[in-house]
């Protein structure tokens, strides 16, 4: 049976750090606050938005959830983002995805102030993640890397297979892995023999959004898998991209739920703390320039 790479111990460690930062900000007279925009229509998004709200309250972070109707116009949504950008009391902005088909997620994401972009999805932060420069890196890829490191697995020099190259998880995770000096093979819809690549891997990260994609015959006993996929079954169960039976055939596997997701939630609040620090540094620079 595989070692279970549970997310809770990692999330708890991040929680301790965030709690200290929140206390320090409050001691300086600043109340940390995050604004989340939810467009109605996706039950999973609504669930996660409210789950994050509960975590925020426990951390002492103010959390404003703006829920908009499914038929909201793109211009109205952009106006809401602009309002949060201009509000000095709001330090982080998160847009729940997916959006309705009549709204361009790229245009809305591009309108978020990069210094408040706690999900790390704006072009500025995506480029920072690519180069390793100062910025806010995407939460789920960060959670994946923190998870494997917590359990003692190193990435430098390892042959890592990344299954999935989407804009929100796969692509930014690839850059994080490369900067960790892993040797990365990226598999996607055009890959002809996924099993052949997994056979050569020491670690694998899976983020496709297809339940049961990875099956026992595709893996080997020395492989460690981080499953970042989230899927809802017909009976409303949350499952990953890796079939449950794979746990009998590998060295390590993160569960879904209970793995990457719980770390991602806490990483978002760690990103909020990073955003606040960057905003404070920018304000200090502006003051020095104006003197």
PAZAPA-4460 file (N, C-alpha, C; in steps of 0.05 Angstrom, whole numbers, plus 32768, in hexadecimal, padded with zeros to 4 digits):
% residues 291
    n_x    n_y    n_z   ca_x   ca_y   ca_z    c_x    c_y    c_z   seq   type   mol
   8011   7FE8   8000   8000   8000   8000   8012   8019   8000     1      X     A
   800A   802D   7FF0   801A   8045   7FED   801A   8056   8007     2      X     A
   8031   8064   800A   8031   8079   801F   801D   808E   8017     3      X     A
   800C   8096   8029   7FF7   80AA   8023   8002   80C6   8029     4      X     A
   8004   80D6   8014   800F   80F1   8017   7FF8   8104   801E     5      X     A
   7FF0   8103   8037   7FDA   8113   8040   7FE1   8131   8041     6      X     A
   7FCD   8142   803B   7FD2   815E   803A   7FD1   816C   8055     7      X     A
   7FC3   8161   8068   7FBE   816F   8081   7FD7   8177   8090     8      X     A
   7FEB   8165   8093   8003   816E   80A1   8011   8186   8093     9      X     A
   8011   8186   8079   801D   819C   806A   800C   81B5   806E    10      X     A
   7FF2   81B3   806B   7FE0   81CA   806F   7FE3   81D5   808B    11      X     A
   7FE5   81C4   809F   7FE8   81CD   80BB   8002   81DD   80BE    12      X     A
   8017   81D5   80B1   8030   81E3   80B3   802E   81FF   80A7    13      X     A
   8021   8201   8090   801C   821A   8083   800A   822C   8094    14      X     A
   7FF6   821F   80A0   7FE3   822E   80B1   7FF1   823C   80C8    15      X     A
   8004   822E   80D4   8013   823A   80EA   8022   8253   80E1    16      X     A
   802F   8252   80C9   803D   8269   80BF   802B   8280   80B8    17      X     A
   8014   827A   80AC   8000   828E   80A5   7FF5   829B   80BE    18      X     A
   7FEF   828B   80D2   7FE4   8296   80EB   7FF7   82AA   80F8    19      X     A
   8011   82A3   80F7   8025   82B6   8102   8025   82D0   80F3    20      X     A
   8024   82CD   80D8   8025   82E6   80C7   800C   82F7   80CC    21      X     A
   7FF5   82EA   80CE   7FDC   82F9   80D3   7FDE   8308   80ED    22      X     A
   7FE8   82FB   8102   7FEB   8308   811C   7FFE   8320   811A    23      X     A
   8013   831D   810A   8026   8333   8107   801A   834B   80F8    24      X     A
   800A   8345   80E3   7FFD   835A   80D4   7FE9   8369   80E6    25      X     A
   7FDA   835A   80F6   7FC7   8367   8108   7FD5   8378   811D    26      X     A
   7FEC   836E   8126   7FFB   837E   813A   8004   8398   812F    27      X     A
   8008   8399   8114   8010   83B2   8106   7FF8   83C3   80FF    28      X     A
   7FDF   83B9   8105   7FC7   83C9   8100   7FBB   83C3   80E5    29      X     A
   7FC2   83AD   80D8   7FB7   83A5   80BE   7FA8   838B   80C0    30      X     A
   7F8F   838C   80B7   7F7E   8374   80B7   7F7F   8367   809B    31      X     A
   7F8C   834F   8099   7F8D   8341   807F   7F71   833B   8075    32      X     A
   7F6E   833F   805B   7F53   833B   804F   7F56   8330   8032    33      X     A
   7F46   831B   802D   7F45   8310   8012   7F29   8313   8006    34      X     A
   7F27   8319   7FEC   7F0E   831B   7FDF   7F0C   8304   7FCA    35      X     A
   7EF6   82F6   7FCA   7EF2   82E0   7FB8   7ED9   82E5   7FA7    36      X     A
   7EDC   82E2   7F8D   7EC6   82E6   7F7A   7EBC   82CB   7F70    37      X     A
   7EA2   82C6   7F75   7E96   82AD   7F6C   7E7E   82B3   7F5A    38      X     A
   7E80   82A9   7F41   7E69   82AB   7F2F   7E59   8291   7F31    39      X     A
   7E3F   8293   7F37   7E2E   827C   7F3C   7E2E   8269   7F23    40      X     A
   7E2A   824F   7F29   7E27   823C   7F13   7E38   8223   7F16    41      X     A
   7E4D   8224   7F27   7E5E   820D   7F2B   7E5D   8205   7F48    42      X     A
   7E4F   81F0   7F50   7E4C   81E8   7F6C   7E67   81E3   7F7A    43      X     A
   7E7B   81D8   7F6C   7E95   81D2   7F78   7EA2   81EC   7F80    44      X     A
   7EA1   8200   7F6E   7EAD   821A   7F74   7EA1   8227   7F8C    45      X     A
   7E86   8226   7F8E   7E78   8231   7FA5   7E80   8223   7FBF    46      X     A
   7E83   8209   7FBD   7E8C   81FA   7FD5   7EA8   8202   7FDE    47      X     A
   7EBA   8204   7FCB   7ED6   820B   7FD2   7ED8   8228   7FDC    48      X     A
   7EC8   823A   7FD1   7EC8   8256   7FD9   7EC0   8258   7FF6    49      X     A
   7EAB   8249   7FFE   7EA2   824A   801A   7EB5   823B   802C    50      X     A
   7EC1   8226   8023   7ED5   8218   8033   7EEC   822A   803A    51      X     A
   7EF6   823A   8026   7F0C   824C   802B   7F03   8262   803E    52      X     A
   7EEA   826A   803E   7EDF   827E   8050   7EE2   8274   806D    53      X     A
   7EDC   825B   8072   7EDE   8250   808D   7EFB   8250   8096    54      X     A
   7F0D   8249   8084   7F2A   8248   808B   7F33   8265   8091    55      X     A
   7F2B   8278   8081   7F33   8294   8085   7F2B   829E   80A0    56      X     A
   7F12   8298   80A8   7F08   82A1   80C2   7F19   8295   80D9    57      X     A
   7F20   827C   80D6   7F30   826F   80EB   7F4C   827C   80ED    58      X     A
   7F56   8286   80D6   7F70   8292   80D6   7F6F   82B0   80DE    59      X     A
   7F58   82BA   80E2   7F55   82D7   80E9   7F57   82E9   80D1    60      X     A
   7F52   82DE   80B9   7F53   82EE   80A0   7F37   82F5   8097    61      X     A
   7F33   830E   8091   7F19   8317   8086   7F15   830B   806A    62      X     A
   7EFD   8303   8064   7EF8   82F5   804B   7EDD   8300   803F    63      X     A
   7EDF   830E   8029   7EC8   8319   801C   7EC1   8307   8003    64      X     A
   7EAA   82FA   8004   7EA2   82E9   7FEE   7E8D   82F8   7FDE    65      X     A
   7E94   82FF   7FC5   7E81   830D   7FB4   7E75   82F8   7FA1    66      X     A
   7E5B   82F2   7FA4   7E4E   82DE   7F93   7E3D   82ED   7F7E    67      X     A
   7E43   82E7   7F65   7E36   82F4   7F4E   7E24   82E0   7F3F    68      X     A
   7E0F   82E9   7F33   7DFD   82D6   7F24   7E0B   82CB   7F0C    69      X     A
   7E01   82B4   7F03   7E0D   82A6   7EEC   7E0C   82B7   7ED3    70      X     A
   7DF8   82C9   7ED0   7DF5   82D9   7EB8   7E03   82F5   7EBB    71      X     A
   7E15   82F8   7ECF   7E23   8311   7ED2   7E33   8316   7EB8    72      X     A
   7E34   8330   7EB0   7E43   8337   7E98   7E61   8338   7E9E    73      X     A
   7E71   8335   7E89   7E8E   8337   7E8D   7E96   8353   7E97    74      X     A
   7E89   8367   7E8E   7E8F   8382   7E96   7E89   8386   7EB4    75      X     A
   7E74   837A   7EBE   7E6D   837C   7EDA   7E81   836D   7EEB    76      X     A
   7E8A   8356   7EE1   7E9E   8347   7EF0   7EB9   8356   7EF1    77      X     A
   7EC0   8362   7EDA   7ED9   8372   7ED9   7ED7   838A   7EEC    78      X     A
   7EC0   8396   7EEE   7EBC   83AC   7F00   7EBF   83A4   7F1E    79      X     A
   7EB6   838C   7F24   7EB9   8381   7F3F   7ED7   837D   7F46    80      X     A
   7EE6   8372   7F32   7F02   836E   7F37   7F10   8389   7F3A    81      X     A
   7F09   839D   7F2A   7F15   83B7   7F2C   7F10   83C3   7F48    82      X     A
   7EF8   83BF   7F52   7EF2   83CA   7F6D   7F03   83BE   7F82    83      X     A
   7F08   83A4   7F80   7F1A   8397   7F94   7F37   839F   7F90    84      X     A
   7F3F   83A3   7F77   7F5A   83AD   7F72   7F5F   83C8   7F80    85      X     A
   7F4B   83D9   7F7F   7F4E   83F4   7F89   7F49   83F6   7FA7    86      X     A
   7F3F   83E2   7FB4   7F39   83E3   7FD1   7F52   83DD   7FE1    87      X     A
   7F5D   83F0   7FF0   7F75   83EC   7FFF   7F72   83D9   8016    88      X     A
   7F59   83D3   801E   7F55   83C1   8034   7F54   83A3   802B    89      X     A
   7F54   839F   8011   7F55   8384   8006   7F71   837E   7FFC    90      X     A
   7F7D   8368   8006   7F98   8362   8000   7F9B   834B   7FEC    91      X     A
   7F86   833B   7FE8   7F87   8325   7FD6   7F6D   8321   7FC7    92      X     A
   7F6F   8319   7FAE   7F57   8315   7F9D   7F59   82F9   7F91    93      X     A
   7F43   82EA   7F93   7F42   82D0   7F86   7F29   82CD   7F76    94      X     A
   7F2C   82C3   7F5E   7F15   82BF   7F4C   7F10   82A1   7F4A    95      X     A
   7EF8   8299   7F52   7EF1   827C   7F51   7EEC   8274   7F34    96      X     A
   7EF9   825F   7F2B   7EF5   8254   7F10   7EE7   8239   7F12    97      X     A
   7ED8   8231   7EFD   7ED6   823E   7EE3   7EC1   8255   7EE3    98      X     A
   7EC2   8265   7ECE   7EAF   827A   7ECA   7E9B   8271   7EB5    99      X     A
   7E83   827E   7EB4   7E70   8278   7E9E   7E7C   827C   7E83   100      X     A
   7E72   826F   7E6F   7E7E   826F   7E54   7E7E   828A   7E47   101      X     A
   7E6C   829C   7E4F   7E6B   82B6   7E42   7E80   82CA   7E4D   102      X     A
   7E90   82C1   7E60   7EA4   82D2   7E6C   7EC0   82C7   7E66   103      X     A
   7ED2   82D8   7E5E   7EEE   82CF   7E59   7EFE   82CF   7E73   104      X     A
   7F06   82B7   7E7C   7F16   82B6   7E95   7F31   82C5   7E91   105      X     A
   7F3C   82C4   7E79   7F56   82D1   7E74   7F54   82EF   7E79   106      X     A
   7F3E   82FB   7E6F   7F3B   8318   7E72   7F36   8320   7E90   107      X     A
   7F27   830F   7E9E   7F21   8316   7EBA   7F3A   8312   7ECB   108      X     A
   7F49   82FC   7EC6   7F61   82F7   7ED5   7F76   830E   7ED0   109      X     A
   7F77   8316   7EB7   7F8A   832C   7EB0   7F84   8346   7EBE   110      X     A
   7F6B   8349   7EC6   7F63   8362   7ED3   7F6A   8363   7EF1   111      X     A
   7F72   834D   7EFD   7F79   834C   7F19   7F94   8358   7F1D   112      X     A
   7F96   8369   7F32   7FB0   8375   7F39   7FC3   835E   7F41   113      X     A
   7FDA   835B   7F33   7FED   8346   7F39   7FF5   8344   7F56   114      X     A
   7FF6   835C   7F63   7FFF   835C   7F7F   7FE9   8351   7F92   115      X     A
   7FD1   834E   7F87   7FBB   8342   7F97   7FB2   8327   7F8D   116      X     A
   7FC0   831D   7F79   7FB9   8304   7F6C   7FC2   82EC   7F7C   117      X     A
   7FB3   82E4   7F90   7FBC   82CE   7FA2   7FBC   82B3   7F95   118      X     A
   7FAF   82B0   7F7E   7FAF   8297   7F70   7FC6   8295   7F5C   119      X     A
   7FD4   82AB   7F58   7FEC   82AB   7F47   7FE5   82A6   7F29   120      X     A
   7FCF   82B0   7F20   7FC6   82AA   7F05   7FCA   82C0   7EF0   121      X     A
   7FD1   82D8   7EF9   7FD5   82EE   7EE7   7FEF   82E9   7ED7   122      X     A
   7FF1   82F6   7EC0   8009   82F3   7EAF   8023   82FA   7EBF   123      X     A
   8022   830F   7ECE   8039   8318   7EDE   8043   8301   7EF0   124      X     A
   8030   82F6   7EFF   8038   82E1   7F12   803F   82C7   7F05   125      X     A
   8032   82C1   7EEE   8039   82A9   7EDF   8056   82AB   7ED5   126      X     A
   805E   82C3   7ECC   8079   82C7   7EC2   808D   82C5   7ED9   127      X     A
   8085   82D0   7EF0   8097   82CF   7F08   809B   82B2   7F10   128      X     A
   8086   82A2   7F0F   8088   8286   7F15   809B   8277   7F02   129      X     A
   809A   8280   7EE9   80AB   8274   7ED4   80C8   8279   7ED8   130      X     A
   80CE   8292   7EE1   80EA   829B   7EE3   80F5   8299   7EFF   131      X     A
   80E3   8296   7F13   80EC   8295   7F2F   80EF   82B1   7F3B   132      X     A
   80E6   82C5   7F2D   80E8   82E1   7F38   80D2   82E6   7F4C   133      X     A
   80D3   82FE   7F58   80C0   8305   7F6D   80A4   8306   7F62   134      X     A
   8091   82F9   7F70   8075   82F8   7F67   8066   82E5   7F79   135      X     A
   804C   82E0   7F72   803B   82CE   7F80   8037   82B6   7F6E   136      X     A
   8040   829F   7F77   803F   8287   7F66   8024   8278   7F6A   137      X     A
   801B   826A   7F55   8001   825C   7F56   8000   8248   7F6D   138      X     A
   7FE9   8248   7F7B   7FE6   823A   7F94   7FE7   821B   7F91   139      X     A
   7FD9   8210   7F7E   7FD8   81F3   7F7C   7FF4   81E7   7F74   140      X     A
   8002   81F2   7F61   801D   81E8   7F5C   8030   81EA   7F74   141      X     A
   802E   8201   7F83   803D   8204   7F9B   8036   81EE   7FAF   142      X     A
   801C   81E8   7FB1   8013   81D3   7FC4   801F   81B8   7FBC   143      X     A
   8020   81B2   7FA3   802B   8198   7F99   8048   8195   7FA2   144      X     A
   8057   81AA   7F9E   8074   81A9   7FA4   8078   81A7   7FC3   145      X     A
   8069   81B7   7FD2   806B   81B6   7FEF   8063   819A   7FFA   146      X     A
   8050   818E   7FED   8047   8174   7FF7   805D   815F   7FF5   147      X     A
   806A   815D   7FDD   807E   8148   7FDA   8097   814E   7FEC   148      X     A
   809D   8167   7FEF   80B4   816E   8000   80AF   8168   801D   149      X     A
   8096   816C   8026   808F   8166   8042   8094   8149   8048   150      X     A
   808F   8137   8035   8092   811B   803A   80AE   8110   8033   151      X     A
   80C1   8123   8030   80DD   811C   802D   80E6   8115   8011   152      X     A
   80D6   811A   7FFD   80DE   8114   7FE2   80EC   812D   7FD5   153      X     A
   8103   8129   7FCA   8112   813E   7FBD   810B   813E   7F9F   154      X     A
   810D   8155   7F93   8107   8158   7F76   8120   815B   7F65   155      X     A
   8135   8166   7F70   814D   816B   7F61   8158   8150   7F56   156      X     A
   815C   8150   7F3C   8167   8139   7F2F   8154   8122   7F2A   157      X     A
   813B   8124   7F33   8128   810F   7F30   811A   8111   7F15   158      X     A
   8113   80F9   7F0A   8103   80F9   7EF1   80E6   80FB   7EF9   159      X     A
   80DA   8111   7EF2   80BE   8117   7EFA   80AD   8118   7EE1   160      X     A
   8096   810A   7EE2   8083   810B   7ECC   806B   811C   7ED5   161      X     A
   8065   8130   7EC5   804E   8142   7ECA   8039   813B   7EB6   162      X     A
   8022   8132   7EC0   800C   812B   7EAF   7FF7   8142   7EAF   163      X     A
   7FF5   8150   7E99   7FE3   8168   7E98   7FF3   8181   7E96   164      X     A
   7FEC   8193   7E83   7FFB   81AC   7E80   7FE8   81C4   7E7E   165      X     A
   7FD3   81C4   7E8E   7FC0   81DA   7E8F   7FCC   81F3   7E99   166      X     A
   7FBF   820A   7E94   7FCA   8224   7E9B   7FCB   8228   7EB9   167      X     A
   7FB8   821D   7EC8   7FB6   8223   7EE5   7FC7   8211   7EF6   168      X     A
   7FCC   81F8   7EED   7FDC   81E6   7EFE   7FF4   81DB   7EEF   169      X     A
   7FF0   81CD   7ED9   8005   81BF   7ECB   801C   81D1   7EC2   170      X     A
   8016   81E6   7EB4   802B   81F7   7EA9   803C   8205   7EBF   171      X     A
   802F   8212   7ED3   803F   821E   7EE9   804E   8209   7EF9   172      X     A
   8042   81F1   7EFD   804F   81DC   7F0C   8068   81D3   7EFD   173      X     A
   8067   81D2   7EE3   807F   81CA   7ED3   8096   81DD   7ED9   174      X     A
   8091   81F7   7EDA   80A6   820A   7EDF   80B1   8208   7EFC   175      X     A
   809F   8203   7F0F   80A8   81FE   7F2A   80BB   81E6   7F2C   176      X     A
   80B3   81D0   7F1F   80C3   81B8   7F1F   80DE   81BC   7F12   177      X     A
   80DE   81CB   7EFC   80F8   81D0   7EEF   810A   81E1   7F01   178      X     A
   80FE   81F4   7F0F   810F   8204   7F21   8118   81F5   7F39   179      X     A
   810B   81DE   7F3F   8114   81CC   7F54   8129   81B8   7F49   180      X     A
   8131   81BC   7F30   8145   81AC   7F22   813D   818F   7F1D   181      X     A
   8122   818B   7F1B   8118   8171   7F12   811B   816E   7EF4   182      X     A
   811E   8155   7EEB   811D   8150   7ECE   8100   8149   7EC7   183      X     A
   80F2   815B   7EB8   80D5   8159   7EB5   80CD   8150   7E99   184      X     A
   80BC   813C   7E99   80AE   8133   7E81   8091   813B   7E83   185      X     A
   8087   814B   7E70   806C   8154   7E70   805B   8144   7E5D   186      X     A
   8045   8137   7E68   8033   8127   7E58   8018   8136   7E56   187      X     A
   800B   8133   7E40   7FF2   8141   7E3B   7FE0   8132   7E27   188      X     A
   7FCC   813F   7E1C   7FB9   8131   7E0A   7FC7   8125   7DF2   189      X     A
   7FDE   8130   7DEA   7FEC   8126   7DD2   8000   8110   7DD8   190      X     A
   8003   8109   7DF2   8016   80F4   7DF9   800B   80D9   7DF1   191      X     A
   801B   80C9   7DE2   8012   80B0   7DD7   8012   8099   7DEB   192      X     A
   8026   8098   7DFC   8028   8081   7E0F   802F   808B   7E2B   193      X     A
   801A   8093   7E3A   801E   809E   7E54   802C   808A   7E67   194      X     A
   8024   8071   7E65   8030   805C   7E76   804E   805A   7E73   195      X     A
   8058   805C   7E5A   8074   805A   7E55   8084   8070   7E64   196      X     A
   8078   8088   7E66   8085   809E   7E74   8084   8099   7E93   197      X     A
   806D   8090   7E9C   806A   808B   7EB9   807D   8075   7EC2   198      X     A
   8082   8062   7EB1   8094   804C   7EB8   80B1   8056   7EBE   199      X     A
   80B8   806D   7EB2   80D3   8078   7EB6   80D4   808D   7ECD   200      X     A
   80BD   8094   7ED8   80BC   80AA   7EEB   80C2   80A1   7F08   201      X     A
   80CE   80B4   7F17   80D1   80B0   7F34   80BB   80BD   7F43   202      X     A
   80B2   80D4   7F39   809B   80E3   7F44   8089   80EB   7F2D   203      X     A
   806F   80EC   7F32   805C   80F5   7F1E   8048   8108   7F2B   204      X     A
   8041   811D   7F1C   802D   8130   7F25   8017   812F   7F0F   205      X     A
   7FFE   812B   7F18   7FE8   8128   7F05   7FD3   813E   7F0A   206      X     A
   7FCD   814D   7EF5   7FBA   8163   7EF7   7FAC   8166   7EDC   207      X     A
   7F99   8154   7ED7   7F8A   8154   7EBE   7F6D   815A   7EC1   208      X     A
   7F61   814F   7ED6   7F44   8152   7EDA   7F34   813C   7ECC   209      X     A
   7F3F   8124   7ECE   7F32   810C   7EC2   7F34   80F5   7ED6   210      X     A
   7F1E   80EF   7EE2   7F1D   80DA   7EF7   7F27   80BF   7EEC   211      X     A
   7F38   80B2   7EFC   7F41   8097   7EF4   7F55   8096   7EDD   212      X     A
   7F60   80AD   7ED6   7F73   80AE   7EBF   7F8B   809C   7EC3   213      X     A
   7F96   809C   7EDC   7FAE   808C   7EE2   7FA4   8072   7EEE   214      X     A
   7FAB   805C   7EE1   7FA2   8041   7EEB   7FBA   8031   7EF4   215      X     A
   7FB5   801B   7F04   7FCB   800C   7F0F   7FDF   8001   7EFB   216      X     A
   7FD6   7FF9   7EE4   7FE9   7FED   7ED0   7FFC   8002   7EC5   217      X     A
   7FF8   801B   7ECA   8008   8031   7EBE   801F   8039   7ED1   218      X     A
   8020   802F   7EE9   8033   8039   7EFD   8046   8022   7F06   219      X     A
   8058   8029   7F19   806A   8015   7F24   806E   801A   7F42   220      X     A
   8079   8007   7F50   807A   8006   7F6D   808C   801C   7F79   221      X     A
   809E   8028   7F6A   80B0   803C   7F75   80A6   8059   7F6E   222      X     A
   808F   805B   7F62   8085   8075   7F59   8076   8084   7F70   223      X     A
   807B   809E   7F72   806C   80AF   7F84   805A   80C2   7F74   224      X     A
   8040   80C2   7F79   802E   80D2   7F69   8020   80E8   7F7A   225      X     A
   8020   8100   7F70   8010   8115   7F7C   7FF8   811A   7F69   226      X     A
   7FE0   8116   7F74   7FC8   8119   7F64   7FBB   8134   7F69   227      X     A
   7FBD   8146   7F56   7FB2   8161   7F58   7F97   8163   7F49   228      X     A
   7F8D   814D   7F3F   7F74   814D   7F31   7F5C   814E   7F43   229      X     A
   7F47   815C   7F3C   7F2E   815D   7F4B   7F17   8158   7F38   230      X     A
   7F08   8144   7F3E   7EF1   813C   7F2D   7ED9   8135   7F3F   231      X     A
   7EC1   813B   7F35   7EA9   8133   7F43   7E9B   811C   7F34   232      X     A
   7E96   8106   7F42   7E89   80EF   7F36   7E6B   80F3   7F34   233      X     A
   7E5E   80E0   7F27   7E41   80E2   7F24   7E32   80E2   7F3F   234      X     A
   7E3E   80D4   7F53   7E32   80D4   7F6D   7E3D   80E9   7F7F   235      X     A
   7E49   80FE   7F73   7E52   8116   7F81   7E69   8112   7F94   236      X     A
   7E7A   80FE   7F8E   7E92   80F9   7F9D   7EA9   8108   7F90   237      X     A
   7EBC   8112   7FA0   7ED3   8120   7F95   7EEA   810C   7F93   238      X     A
   7EF5   8109   7F7B   7F0B   80F6   7F77   7F21   8104   7F66   239      X     A
   7F38   80F7   7F66   7F4F   8103   7F57   7F51   80F7   7F3B   240      X     A
   7F68   80FA   7F2F   7F6D   80EF   7F14   7F78   80D2   7F16   241      X     A
   7F80   80CA   7F2D   7F8D   80B0   7F31   7F78   809C   7F3D   242      X     A
   7F76   8085   7F30   7F63   8071   7F39   7F6B   8067   7F55   243      X     A
   7F58   8063   7F68   7F5F   805A   7F83   7F71   8041   7F84   244      X     A
   7F6D   802F   7F71   7F7C   8016   7F71   7F9A   801B   7F6D   245      X     A
   7FA2   8032   7F63   7FBE   8038   7F5F   7FCE   8039   7F79   246      X     A
   7FC0   803E   7F8F   7FCD   803F   7FAA   7FDA   8025   7FB1   247      X     A
   7FD1   800F   7FA4   7FDD   7FF4   7FAA   7FF6   7FEF   7F99   248      X     A
   7FFB   8001   7F86   8010   7FFB   7F72   8027   800F   7F72   249      X     A
   8027   8023   7F84   803C   8038   7F84   8047   803C   7FA0   250      X     A
   805D   804B   7FA1   806A   8050   7FBB   805B   8065   7FCB   251      X     A
   8051   807A   7FBE   8043   808F   7FCC   802E   809C   7FBB   252      X     A
   8018   80A5   7FC7   8002   80B2   7FB8   7FF4   80C5   7FCA   253      X     A
   7FEE   80DD   7FC0   7FDE   80F0   7FCF   7FC0   80EA   7FCB   254      X     A
   7FB0   80EA   7FE0   7F94   80E4   7FDD   7F84   80FC   7FD3   255      X     A
   7F6C   80F5   7FC7   7F59   810A   7FBF   7F3D   8101   7FC8   256      X     A
   7F30   8110   7FDA   7F3A   8129   7FE7   7F4E   8123   7FFD   257      X     A
   7F59   8138   8009   7F6B   8134   801F   7F89   8137   8018   258      X     A
   7F8E   813E   7FFF   7FAA   8140   7FF6   7FB1   815D   7FEF   259      X     A
   7FB4   8161   7FD4   7FBD   817B   7FCA   7FAA   8192   7FD1   260      X     A
   7F90   818C   7FD0   7F7B   81A0   7FD4   7F7E   81AF   7FEF   261      X     A
   7F82   81A0   8004   7F84   81AD   801F   7F9D   81BF   8021   262      X     A
   7FB3   81B6   8013   7FCB   81C7   8013   7FC7   81E0   8002   263      X     A
   7FB9   81DD   7FEC   7FB3   81F3   7FDA   7FA4   8209   7FE9   264      X     A
   7F90   8201   7FF8   7F80   8215   8007   7F92   8226   8019   265      X     A
   7FA3   8219   8028   7FB5   8227   803A   7FCA   8237   802B   266      X     A
   7FD2   822D   8014   7FE6   823C   8004   7FDA   8256   7FFA   267      X     A
   7FC0   8256   7FF4   7FB3   826F   7FEC   7FB6   8285   8001   268      X     A
   7FB3   827D   801A   7FB6   8291   8030   7FD3   8298   8035   269      X     A
   7FE6   8285   8030   8002   828B   8030   8008   82A0   801A   270      X     A
   7FFB   829C   8003   7FFF   82AF   7FED   7FF4   82CA   7FF4   271      X     A
   7FDE   82CB   8004   7FD3   82E5   800D   7FE8   82F3   801E   272      X     A
   7FF6   82E4   802F   800A   82F0   8040   8021   82FB   802F   273      X     A
   8028   82EC   801A   803D   82F5   8007   8034   830E   7FF8   274      X     A
   801A   830F   7FF0   800F   8326   7FE3   8011   833F   7FF4   275      X     A
   800A   833C   800E   800B   8353   8020   8027   835D   8023   276      X     A
   803A   834B   8024   8057   8353   8026   805F   8363   800D   277      X     A
   8057   8359   7FF6   805F   8366   7FDD   8052   8382   7FDB   278      X     A
   8039   8384   7FE4   802A   839E   7FE3   8038   83B1   7FF6   279      X     A
   8040   83A8   800E   804D   83B9   8021   8068   83C3   8016   280      X     A
   8077   83B1   8008   8090   83B9   7FFD   808C   83CE   7FE6   281      X     A
   8077   83CA   7FD6   8071   83DD   7FC1   806A   83F9   7FCC   282      X     A
   805B   83F9   7FE2   8053   8412   7FEE   806B   8421   7FF9   283      X     A
   807E   8411   8005   8096   841D   800F   80A7   842A   7FF9   284      X     A
   80A9   841C   7FE3   80B8   8426   7FCC   80AB   843F   7FC1   285      X     A
   8090   8440   7FC0   8082   8458   7FB6   8087   8470   7FC8   286      X     A
   8088   846B   7FE2   808D   8481   7FF5   80A9   848B   7FF2   287      X     A
   80BD   8479   7FEE   80D8   8482   7FEA   80DB   8492   7FD0   288      X     A
   80CD   848B   7FBB   80CF   8499   7FA2   80C3   84B5   7FA4   289      X     A
   80AD   84B7   7FB4   809E   84D0   7FB6   80AC   84E4   7FC9   290      X     A
   80BF   84DA   7FDA   80CD   84ED   7FEC   80E1   84FE   7FDD   291      X     A
***
